[in-house]
């Protein structure tokens, strides 16, 4: 099991447990090797950020074989639906946090399996440096297409097993 730490203020036990469980569920779904997953360390921070979420190599980690990561989730930004401008309910807000976490775990998988690499030239995906000039090009980046494509499937799969986790831990 990967070492996962959640750094969040004013988040109840059920929410923190769901974040831990989603991280483990997504990692086990995306990285087939248990040995590889067991050597990962992920710090998840819920705090203000310039984007809804970002996965990055942890400070001091080996960028050629990264095993330590930092994921930032801006839960404040997720309070509002960016398409409609409406405030989300507590449940919608928390589901958005889990979906964004799933998206960022896809990027962790890309780093761990060597698909996404950080080099002096920038981010390389499968050996190609993609340098988007605008938001439209950003959403066409192959590593973002994969992450956006996988986030909902990971979320739905997790929500199917979450009920059993809740019952098992007495969190219902």
Secondary structure by P-SEA (a helix, b strand, c coil): ccbbbbbbccccaaaaaaaaaaaaaaaaaccccaaaaaabbbbbbbccccccccccccccccccccccbbbbbccccccccccccccccaaaaaaaaaaaaaaaaaaaaaaaaccbbbcccccccccbbbbbccaaaaaacaaaaaaaaaaaaaaaaaaaaaaaaaaaaccc
